[in-house]
Amino acid sequence: MTNVDEQLVEEWEELLNVLEKVLGKRPADLNGVLFLIGVQELGKGPITFTKEQKQDLMHIAICKVLSLSGFYELEGLDKDGWPHWRVVEKLPHFSLISQETLLKMHVIRYFKEELEFF
């Protein structure tokens, strides 16, 4: 494992620990953290979501975190207050492992820069 990989693993664990302290429950995986970001970005608080809305929340989260590197740009909100994003720069083709690594790096950046979580 490289130093970058080790640092990512350490920062990811640190983030999960912080979220566990704040929420009282540790997110199970990347998808759980993306869901939390989606809820945060939607800004409607803790409400019950349909399965489709949960998928939409994860899409919002992915767009938001990848917008930090200029891949997406917020177009605006629809009549119900849901954000809509547009692709600014196409993502390069990655393996699933590389996709997860890229998302984790951006999620950590989101919590550091946007929410000043840790």
TORSE-522757 format. One record per residue: residue in one letter; residue number from 1; y, x, z of N, C-alpha, C, O, CB in turn. Coordinates in nm, 4 decimals. Glycine has a CB too. Layout:
N
  type  seq      n_yy      n_xx      n_zz     ca_yy     ca_xx     ca_zz      c_yy      c_xx      c_zz      o_yy      o_xx      o_zz     cb_yy     cb_xx     cb_zz
     A  NUM         Y         X         Z         Y         X         Z         Y         X         Z         Y         X         Z         Y         X         Z
...
//
This chain:
118
  type  seq      n_yy      n_xx      n_zz     ca_yy     ca_xx     ca_zz      c_yy      c_xx      c_zz      o_yy      o_xx      o_zz     cb_yy     cb_xx     cb_zz
     M    1   -0.1182    0.0839    0.0000    0.0000    0.0000    0.0000    0.1244    0.0883    0.0000    0.1321    0.1856    0.0751   -0.0001   -0.0954    0.1216
     T    2    0.2210    0.0545   -0.0838    0.3440    0.1329   -0.0894    0.4371    0.0949    0.0251    0.4159   -0.0048    0.0940    0.4146    0.1129   -0.2242
     N    3    0.5398    0.1759    0.0436    0.6379    0.1461    0.1479    0.7064    0.0119    0.1240    0.7353   -0.0614    0.2185    0.7422    0.2570    0.1554
     V    4    0.7326   -0.0201   -0.0041    0.7961   -0.1480   -0.0380    0.7039   -0.2635    0.0006    0.7489   -0.3629    0.0577    0.8304   -0.1543   -0.1896
     D    5    0.5744   -0.2501   -0.0308    0.4779   -0.3539    0.0055    0.4690   -0.3697    0.1566    0.4655   -0.4816    0.2076    0.3398   -0.3213   -0.0521
     E    6    0.4653   -0.2584    0.2278    0.4578   -0.2625    0.3740    0.5817   -0.3278    0.4327    0.5726   -0.4069    0.5266    0.4407   -0.1212    0.4312
     Q    7    0.6984   -0.2943    0.3768    0.8229   -0.3528    0.4254    0.8242   -0.5037    0.4008    0.8687   -0.5797    0.4868    0.9442   -0.2862    0.3572
     L    8    0.7762   -0.5475    0.2854    0.7710   -0.6899    0.2550    0.6794   -0.7622    0.3533    0.7150   -0.8685    0.4041    0.7233   -0.7124    0.1108
     V    9    0.5623   -0.7058    0.3805    0.4690   -0.7664    0.4753    0.5337   -0.7772    0.6131    0.5219   -0.8806    0.6788    0.3383   -0.6843    0.4835
     E   10    0.6012   -0.6726    0.6572    0.6670   -0.6735    0.7883    0.7786   -0.7767    0.7938    0.7885   -0.8520    0.8907    0.7228   -0.5349    0.8209
     E   11    0.8634   -0.7811    0.6901    0.9737   -0.8763    0.6887    0.9228   -1.0201    0.6788    0.9810   -1.1103    0.7391    1.0681   -0.8458    0.5726
     W   12    0.8154   -1.0425    0.6038    0.7578   -1.1761    0.5916    0.7052   -1.2225    0.7273    0.7284   -1.3366    0.7674    0.6446   -1.1776    0.4861
     E   13    0.6347   -1.1346    0.7974    0.5836   -1.1691    0.9303    0.6985   -1.1967    1.0276    0.6918   -1.2894    1.1084    0.4943   -1.0558    0.9844
     E   14    0.8029   -1.1155    1.0189    0.9202   -1.1355    1.1038    0.9824   -1.2722    1.0757    1.0184   -1.3442    1.1689    1.0240   -1.0230    1.0810
     L   15    0.9953   -1.3081    0.9487    1.0512   -1.4384    0.9122    0.9647   -1.5510    0.9677    1.0171   -1.6457    1.0264    1.0637   -1.4513    0.7590
     L   16    0.8335   -1.5423    0.9502    0.7437   -1.6460    1.0016    0.7545   -1.6577    1.1533    0.7502   -1.7681    1.2074    0.5987   -1.6160    0.9614
     N   17    0.7685   -1.5441    1.2221    0.7851   -1.5464    1.3675    0.9151   -1.6156    1.4083    0.9171   -1.6940    1.5031    0.7823   -1.4040    1.4230
     V   18    1.0230   -1.5863    1.3364    1.1522   -1.6489    1.3656    1.1439   -1.7996    1.3409    1.1914   -1.8791    1.4220    1.2648   -1.5858    1.2792
     L   19    1.0839   -1.8378    1.2297    1.0702   -1.9807    1.1994    0.9845   -2.0518    1.3044    1.0121   -2.1659    1.3413    1.0086   -1.9999    1.0597
     E   20    0.8814   -1.9839    1.3516    0.7968   -2.0432    1.4559    0.8774   -2.0680    1.5838    0.8620   -2.1715    1.6487    0.6759   -1.9515    1.4861
     K   21    0.9634   -1.9718    1.6193    1.0463   -1.9887    1.7390    1.1445   -2.1043    1.7219    1.1648   -2.1832    1.8141    1.1226   -1.8590    1.7701
     V   22    1.2051   -2.1138    1.6040    1.3054   -2.2174    1.5781    1.2416   -2.3557    1.5663    1.2934   -2.4535    1.6201    1.3831   -2.1849    1.4504
     L   23    1.1291   -2.3629    1.4957    1.0675   -2.4922    1.4653    0.9604   -2.5347    1.5644    0.9252   -2.6524    1.5723    1.0081   -2.4880    1.3289
     G   24    0.9086   -2.4381    1.6402    0.7991   -2.4693    1.7306    0.6639   -2.4701    1.6610    0.5614   -2.4980    1.7232    0.8232   -2.6022    1.7955
     K   25    0.6639   -2.4394    1.5322    0.5403   -2.4355    1.4540    0.5569   -2.3302    1.3458    0.6612   -2.3216    1.2810    0.5065   -2.5757    1.3919
     R   26    0.4539   -2.2513    1.3274    0.4571   -2.1448    1.2264    0.4196   -2.2031    1.0903    0.3155   -2.2675    1.0777    0.3604   -2.0282    1.2648
     P   27    0.5033   -2.1815    0.9879    0.4648   -2.2261    0.8539    0.3334   -2.1607    0.8122    0.3114   -2.0423    0.8376    0.5758   -2.1937    0.7515
     A   28    0.2472   -2.2379    0.7485    0.1138   -2.1883    0.7137    0.1173   -2.0838    0.6025    0.0359   -1.9915    0.5999    0.0252   -2.3039    0.6719
     D   29    0.2136   -2.0996    0.5097    0.2137   -2.0107    0.3937    0.3485   -2.0183    0.3230    0.4425   -2.0814    0.3714    0.0991   -2.0472    0.2963
     L   30    0.3558   -1.9533    0.2084    0.4776   -1.9523    0.1286    0.5216   -2.0942    0.0928    0.6405   -2.1256    0.0978    0.4566   -1.8701    0.0016
     N   31    0.4266   -2.1793    0.0570    0.4618   -2.3165    0.0209    0.5296   -2.3907    0.1365    0.6227   -2.4682    0.1148    0.3373   -2.3921   -0.0231
     G   32    0.4829   -2.3669    0.2580    0.5450   -2.4287    0.3743    0.6886   -2.3837    0.3923    0.7754   -2.4639    0.4268    0.4656   -2.3972    0.4985
     V   33    0.7139   -2.2560    0.3691    0.8499   -2.2025    0.3810    0.9369   -2.2568    0.2682    1.0531   -2.2906    0.2906    0.8487   -2.0473    0.3786
     L   34    0.8818   -2.2655    0.1469    0.9575   -2.3214    0.0349    0.9947   -2.4674    0.0623    1.1058   -2.5101    0.0307    0.8762   -2.3105   -0.0958
     F   35    0.9035   -2.5429    0.1202    0.9328   -2.6815    0.1560    1.0512   -2.6878    0.2533    1.1409   -2.7705    0.2369    0.8081   -2.7488    0.2183
     L   36    1.0512   -2.6011    0.3533    1.1618   -2.5978    0.4501    1.2953   -2.5663    0.3818    1.3977   -2.6268    0.4137    1.1335   -2.4937    0.5598
     I   37    1.2935   -2.4724    0.2888    1.4153   -2.4373    0.2151    1.4620   -2.5572    0.1334    1.5814   -2.5866    0.1285    1.3910   -2.3146    0.1228
     G   38    1.3684   -2.6262    0.0696    1.4030   -2.7443   -0.0086    1.4692   -2.8512    0.0763    1.5685   -2.9111    0.0353    1.2797   -2.8009   -0.0750
     V   39    1.4144   -2.8750    0.1943    1.4735   -2.9734    0.2864    1.6133   -2.9276    0.3275    1.7064   -3.0081    0.3318    1.3833   -2.9932    0.4124
     Q   40    1.6280   -2.7997    0.3575    1.7581   -2.7428    0.3955    1.8598   -2.7617    0.2833    1.9729   -2.8037    0.3077    1.7440   -2.5928    0.4298
     E   41    1.8194   -2.7309    0.1613    1.9109   -2.7389    0.0474    1.9444   -2.8834    0.0109    2.0550   -2.9112   -0.0355    1.8506   -2.6681   -0.0729
     L   42    1.8510   -2.9746    0.0310    1.8781   -3.1157    0.0040    1.9814   -3.1682    0.1033    2.0690   -3.2470    0.0676    1.7479   -3.1995    0.0116
     G   43    1.9699   -3.1230    0.2294    2.0704   -3.1561    0.3293    2.0662   -3.2978    0.3837    2.1670   -3.3464    0.4348    2.2017   -3.1325    0.2729
     K   44    1.9541   -3.3642    0.3742    1.9432   -3.5015    0.4229    1.8748   -3.5103    0.5598    1.8564   -3.6193    0.6139    1.8669   -3.5855    0.3223
     G   45    1.8376   -3.3953    0.6147    1.7737   -3.3951    0.7458    1.6255   -3.4267    0.7375    1.5678   -3.4355    0.6290    1.8417   -3.4943    0.8368
     P   46    1.5649   -3.4436    0.8547    1.4198   -3.4668    0.8604    1.3850   -3.6124    0.8300    1.3822   -3.6964    0.9200    1.3652   -3.4282    0.9985
     I   47    1.3587   -3.6413    0.7035    1.3164   -3.7751    0.6646    1.1767   -3.7655    0.6046    1.1273   -3.6561    0.5773    1.4169   -3.8394    0.5636
     T   48    1.1140   -3.8799    0.5845    0.9809   -3.8819    0.5249    0.9940   -3.8759    0.3726    1.0710   -3.9505    0.3121    0.9021   -4.0088    0.5688
     F   49    0.9177   -3.7863    0.3135    0.9221   -3.7671    0.1688    0.7896   -3.8094    0.1058    0.6832   -3.7964    0.1664    0.9535   -3.6199    0.1344
     T   50    0.7984   -3.8598   -0.0162    0.6767   -3.8902   -0.0926    0.6163   -3.7587   -0.1416    0.6788   -3.6530   -0.1324    0.7075   -3.9864   -0.2135
     K   51    0.4945   -3.7669   -0.1934    0.4297   -3.6476   -0.2475    0.5138   -3.5893   -0.3605    0.5317   -3.4677   -0.3685    0.2873   -3.6805   -0.2976
     E   52    0.5655   -3.6757   -0.4481    0.6475   -3.6292   -0.5592    0.7772   -3.5635   -0.5087    0.8204   -3.4610   -0.5616    0.6803   -3.7464   -0.6534
     Q   53    0.8378   -3.6232   -0.4068    0.9602   -3.5655   -0.3501    0.9317   -3.4294   -0.2867    1.0153   -3.3393   -0.2942    1.0214   -3.6609   -0.2456
     K   54    0.8158   -3.4134   -0.2249    0.7795   -3.2843   -0.1662    0.7682   -3.1780   -0.2756    0.8111   -3.0642   -0.2569    0.6463   -3.2955   -0.0878
     Q   55    0.7103   -3.2157   -0.3894    0.7021   -3.1219   -0.5025    0.8426   -3.0893   -0.5530    0.8721   -2.9743   -0.5856    0.6153   -3.1813   -0.6179
     D   56    0.9292   -3.1907   -0.5593    1.0678   -3.1691   -0.6014    1.1411   -3.0760   -0.5051    1.2206   -2.9921   -0.5475    1.1418   -3.3030   -0.6115
     L   57    1.1143   -3.0911   -0.3757    1.1771   -3.0048   -0.2757    1.1354   -2.8595   -0.2948    1.2171   -2.7686   -0.2800    1.1409   -3.0517   -0.1344
     M   58    1.0100   -2.8381   -0.3273    0.9636   -2.7013   -0.3504    1.0275   -2.6441   -0.4772    1.0585   -2.5251   -0.4831    0.8093   -2.6975   -0.3614
     H   59    1.0468   -2.7285   -0.5780    1.1155   -2.6846   -0.6997    1.2605   -2.6470   -0.6681    1.3108   -2.5456   -0.7165    1.1108   -2.7953   -0.8080
     I   60    1.3263   -2.7282   -0.5878    1.4638   -2.6986   -0.5450    1.4686   -2.5628   -0.4768    1.5568   -2.4813   -0.5039    1.5173   -2.8087   -0.4495
     A   61    1.3729   -2.5397   -0.3882    1.3691   -2.4139   -0.3129    1.3491   -2.2948   -0.4061    1.4175   -2.1933   -0.3928    1.2571   -2.4177   -0.2078
     I   62    1.2569   -2.3068   -0.4990    1.2308   -2.1967   -0.5920    1.3556   -2.1667   -0.6741    1.3938   -2.0509   -0.6906    1.1121   -2.2306   -0.6850
     C   63    1.4187   -2.2720   -0.7254    1.5415   -2.2527   -0.8035    1.6504   -2.1886   -0.7180    1.7201   -2.0981   -0.7637    1.5912   -2.3870   -0.8604
     K   64    1.6650   -2.2350   -0.5949    1.7686   -2.1813   -0.5063    1.7464   -2.0335   -0.4791    1.8381   -1.9530   -0.4954    1.7718   -2.2586   -0.3745
     V   65    1.6256   -1.9971   -0.4378    1.6035   -1.8570   -0.4016    1.6135   -1.7668   -0.5244    1.6634   -1.6547   -0.5145    1.4662   -1.8398   -0.3344
     L   66    1.5667   -1.8142   -0.6397    1.5750   -1.7313   -0.7600    1.7159   -1.7298   -0.8187    1.7480   -1.6447   -0.9017    1.4762   -1.7811   -0.8646
     S   67    1.7996   -1.8236   -0.7759    1.9399   -1.8209   -0.8189    2.0121   -1.7005   -0.7588    2.1146   -1.6568   -0.8111    2.0118   -1.9518   -0.7786
     L   68    1.9592   -1.6472   -0.6498    2.0196   -1.5295   -0.5867    2.0167   -1.4091   -0.6797    2.0975   -1.3174   -0.6655    1.9475   -1.4961   -0.4562
     S   69    1.9238   -1.4091   -0.7749    1.9153   -1.3014   -0.8738    1.9591   -1.3473   -1.0128    1.9378   -1.2769   -1.1115    1.7732   -1.2475   -0.8800
     G   70    2.0197   -1.4645   -1.0200    2.0762   -1.5117   -1.1454    1.9787   -1.5769   -1.2421    2.0117   -1.5946   -1.3594    2.1400   -1.4003   -1.2125
     F   71    1.8594   -1.6130   -1.1960    1.7634   -1.6780   -1.2847    1.7965   -1.8257   -1.3054    1.7703   -1.8812   -1.4121    1.6225   -1.6636   -1.2287
     Y   72    1.8540   -1.8893   -1.2031    1.8904   -2.0308   -1.2101    2.0348   -2.0480   -1.1666    2.0925   -1.9637   -1.0980    1.7963   -2.1169   -1.1221
     E   73    2.0914   -2.1612   -1.2093    2.2282   -2.1950   -1.1706    2.2307   -2.3442   -1.1376    2.1716   -2.4256   -1.2086    2.3316   -2.1593   -1.2849
     L   74    2.2991   -2.3783   -1.0303    2.3106   -2.5182   -0.9905    2.3965   -2.5923   -1.0920    2.5107   -2.5540   -1.1172    2.3706   -2.5309   -0.8481
     E   75    2.3414   -2.6987   -1.1503    2.4166   -2.7815   -1.2444    2.4987   -2.8858   -1.1705    2.6098   -2.9194   -1.2115    2.3220   -2.8496   -1.3439
     G   76    2.4438   -2.9361   -1.0626    2.5130   -3.0396   -0.9856    2.4127   -3.1289   -0.9160    2.2927   -3.1015   -0.9152    2.6045   -3.1232   -1.0761
     L   77    2.4630   -3.2355   -0.8579    2.3793   -3.3292   -0.7834    2.3682   -3.4595   -0.8613    2.4624   -3.5006   -0.9291    2.4369   -3.3548   -0.6414
     D   78    2.2521   -3.5242   -0.8511    2.2381   -3.6551   -0.9145    2.2962   -3.7618   -0.8227    2.3497   -3.7303   -0.7163    2.0892   -3.6857   -0.9471
     K   79    2.2858   -3.8880   -0.8636    2.3479   -3.9971   -0.7866    2.2896   -4.0125   -0.6465    2.3532   -4.0704   -0.5585    2.3327   -4.1275   -0.8612
     D   80    2.1671   -3.9602   -0.6256    2.1035   -3.9680   -0.4941    2.1256   -3.8418   -0.4102    2.0735   -3.8301   -0.2992    1.9550   -3.9926   -0.5106
     G   81    2.2033   -3.7481   -0.4645    2.2331   -3.6259   -0.3910    2.1326   -3.5141   -0.4067    2.1374   -3.4160   -0.3325    2.2454   -3.6572   -0.2497
     W   82    2.0407   -3.5269   -0.5026    1.9407   -3.4228   -0.5254    1.9976   -3.3195   -0.6220    2.0508   -3.3561   -0.7268    1.8081   -3.4833   -0.5810
     P   83    1.9872   -3.1902   -0.5880    2.0390   -3.0854   -0.6763    1.9542   -3.0689   -0.8021    1.8323   -3.0862   -0.8011    2.0459   -2.9531   -0.6017
     H   84    2.0232   -3.0352   -0.9093    1.9554   -3.0052   -1.0363    2.0002   -2.8673   -1.0828    2.1180   -2.8322   -1.0756    1.9866   -3.1143   -1.1457
     W   85    1.9034   -2.7908   -1.1304    1.9253   -2.6515   -1.1689    1.8989   -2.6331   -1.3164    1.8244   -2.7100   -1.3773    1.8365   -2.5576   -1.0871
     R   86    1.9598   -2.5313   -1.3736    1.9281   -2.4946   -1.5113    1.8892   -2.3474   -1.5142    1.9369   -2.2668   -1.4343    2.0487   -2.5226   -1.6068
     V   87    1.8017   -2.3147   -1.6080    1.7570   -2.1768   -1.6257    1.8704   -2.0981   -1.6908    1.9238   -2.1384   -1.7941    1.6262   -2.1698   -1.7122
     V   88    1.9064   -1.9860   -1.6299    2.0087   -1.8978   -1.6854    1.9404   -1.7808   -1.7564    1.9788   -1.7409   -1.8663    2.1052   -1.8465   -1.5737
     E   89    1.8391   -1.7282   -1.6906    1.7639   -1.6146   -1.7452    1.6162   -1.6422   -1.7248    1.5721   -1.6718   -1.6137    1.8057   -1.4794   -1.6775
     K   90    1.5403   -1.6322   -1.8326    1.3962   -1.6567   -1.8224    1.3306   -1.5525   -1.7335    1.3610   -1.4335   -1.7411    1.3310   -1.6562   -1.9615
     L   91    1.2409   -1.5995   -1.6500    1.1633   -1.5081   -1.5660    1.0631   -1.4327   -1.6523    1.0019   -1.4909   -1.7418    1.0906   -1.5850   -1.4524
     P   92    1.0462   -1.3046   -1.6261    0.9410   -1.2319   -1.6986    0.8043   -1.2878   -1.6601    0.7899   -1.3485   -1.5540    0.9478   -1.0790   -1.6683
     H   93    0.7051   -1.2681   -1.7444    0.5700   -1.3147   -1.7137    0.5092   -1.2238   -1.6065    0.5052   -1.1017   -1.6213    0.4807   -1.3167   -1.8422
     F   94    0.4623   -1.2863   -1.4986    0.4020   -1.2128   -1.3870    0.2631   -1.2668   -1.3594    0.2309   -1.3807   -1.3933    0.4899   -1.2226   -1.2601
     S   95    0.1814   -1.1832   -1.2974    0.0543   -1.2313   -1.2432    0.0862   -1.3195   -1.1226    0.1983   -1.3171   -1.0716   -0.0412   -1.1115   -1.2034
     L   96   -0.0117   -1.3969   -1.0772    0.0110   -1.4841   -0.9609    0.0510   -1.4043   -0.8374    0.1377   -1.4471   -0.7612   -0.1144   -1.5660   -0.9308
     I   97   -0.0113   -1.2893   -0.8174    0.0218   -1.2046   -0.7019    0.1668   -1.1573   -0.7124    0.2409   -1.1599   -0.6141   -0.0748   -1.0824   -0.6932
     S   98    0.2064   -1.1144   -0.8318    0.3440   -1.0681   -0.8508    0.4434   -1.1825   -0.8345    0.5527   -1.1614   -0.7821    0.3601   -1.0040   -0.9889
     Q   99    0.4075   -1.3040   -0.8786    0.4944   -1.4200   -0.8601    0.5165   -1.4459   -0.7117    0.6292   -1.4703   -0.6685    0.4344   -1.5447   -0.9279
     E  100    0.4093   -1.4407   -0.6342    0.4195   -1.4643   -0.4904    0.5058   -1.3569   -0.4247    0.5875   -1.3874   -0.3378    0.2797   -1.4673   -0.4261
     T  101    0.4880   -1.2325   -0.4656    0.5687   -1.1228   -0.4112    0.7160   -1.1435   -0.4436    0.8015   -1.1278   -0.3564    0.5209   -0.9873   -0.4666
     L  102    0.7463   -1.1788   -0.5682    0.8844   -1.2037   -0.6093    0.9456   -1.3169   -0.5274    1.0589   -1.3060   -0.4807    0.8908   -1.2372   -0.7591
     L  103    0.8711   -1.4247   -0.5103    0.9227   -1.5383   -0.4319    0.9447   -1.5000   -0.2859    1.0468   -1.5357   -0.2270    0.8260   -1.6575   -0.4403
     K  104    0.8498   -1.4279   -0.2276    0.8654   -1.3866   -0.0876    0.9890   -1.2990   -0.0699    1.0629   -1.3137    0.0275    0.7403   -1.3115   -0.0394
     M  105    1.0110   -1.2077   -0.1644    1.1293   -1.1212   -0.1557    1.2568   -1.2059   -0.1602    1.3514   -1.1801   -0.0857    1.1296   -1.0167   -0.2709
     H  106    1.2591   -1.3049   -0.2461    1.3778   -1.3902   -0.2586    1.3931   -1.4848   -0.1393    1.5050   -1.5144   -0.0976    1.3707   -1.4711   -0.3881
     V  107    1.2813   -1.5320   -0.0846    1.2871   -1.6174    0.0347    1.3461   -1.5386    0.1515    1.4315   -1.5893    0.2242    1.1455   -1.6715    0.0713
     I  108    1.3009   -1.4160    0.1691    1.3540   -1.3310    0.2765    1.5028   -1.3093    0.2548    1.5819   -1.3190    0.3487    1.2794   -1.1944    0.2821
     R  109    1.5406   -1.2804    0.1324    1.6829   -1.2612    0.1005    1.7625   -1.3877    0.1307    1.8730   -1.3802    0.1846    1.7005   -1.2218   -0.0477
     Y  110    1.7072   -1.5034    0.0963    1.7730   -1.6316    0.1229    1.8016   -1.6468    0.2732    1.9132   -1.6799    0.3133    1.6851   -1.7495    0.0723
     F  111    1.6995   -1.6221    0.3546    1.7182   -1.6390    0.4988    1.8147   -1.5367    0.5562    1.8860   -1.5661    0.6521    1.5850   -1.6290    0.5704
     K  112    1.8179   -1.4177    0.4991    1.9105   -1.3143    0.5469    2.0531   -1.3439    0.5024    2.1451   -1.3418    0.5842    1.8675   -1.1760    0.4961
     E  113    2.0725   -1.3718    0.3727    2.2072   -1.3826    0.3160    2.2667   -1.5230    0.3292    2.3843   -1.5367    0.3627    2.2043   -1.3428    0.1702
     E  114    2.1890   -1.6252    0.3039    2.2416   -1.7612    0.3026    2.2492   -1.8210    0.4426    2.3458   -1.8894    0.4762    2.1560   -1.8491    0.2138
     L  115    2.1476   -1.7951    0.5235    2.1428   -1.8562    0.6560    2.1639   -1.7583    0.7700    2.1748   -1.7979    0.8860    2.0124   -1.9244    0.6744
     E  116    2.1697   -1.6289    0.7358    2.1861   -1.5221    0.8367    2.0893   -1.5423    0.9530    2.1260   -1.5371    1.0704    2.3321   -1.5186    0.8894
     F  117    1.9631   -1.5657    0.9142    1.8576   -1.5981    1.0106    1.8096   -1.4777    1.0889    1.7813   -1.4872    1.2083    1.7411   -1.6604    0.9398
     F  118    1.8006   -1.3650    1.0217    1.7518   -1.2430    1.0900    1.8003   -1.1223    1.0168    1.7710   -1.0098    1.0570    1.5979   -1.2404    1.0995
//
